[in-house]
Amino acid sequence: MQMQHHDIPGTTIFDGEQAQKGYALNRMCYSFNSAENRAAFLKDEDAYCAKYGLNAQQREAIRERDVLKLIAAGGNVYYLAKFAGILGLSVQDIGAQQTGMTVSAFKEKLLAAGR
């Protein structure tokens, strides 16, 4: 039985197709569990991306530090969190990117929702 996805505007559904598309990217991000691998990435990002076989779309998104483009390129948010950690990005930074808001506006929205 095949699952049917409902279109959610502005949302990339992580399904089997996205998993296959993002396999190399997610594998690379998983490698960041190792401090040695994080250092190797920071030393030569392009060589590290090439080592994992990232495609042009994924490499561009890495260079631009664009989490939404990484998700569109097959990135899984749980693996991408490893990449975001290397860059010092918080969950609020990623949420702001996803909503098109500034980080301070996104934090205010979160605080207002919790009241």
Steps between C-alpha positions, in 0.01 A plus 500: 500500500642837396469796736337813365656832600292806547653814359601736776598834342864585567575159651727231365378158611787268589395177334677213327572709192653780708698245703655360181564849365672607823688182585849645442416825680350324801788253513744792506306679774490179705880490477506823702441292813879475499704805606771391258252510211367840604855635495567345159185663362598841636852463362384432141124501451510437125729198530287361782180540293672333204607211723132429571386556141271798554336627183513862377169595667616364835843663475345837418265474799797409725699801373200729553424356846138476386313241704185524285702423187664210682157361588388542138818316394398197708639600837337356810465757776642261762822456302510865396505594869856363507597739218321791669692426820833537321390845387377599844138524383231448761155353452369858504738593216367210292138585589556859392637377165202272452247774569683783325519697823789659680629300794378760750151508342488120504599490869230757579244288316602196707475698823158635406374150415607376844304761692 
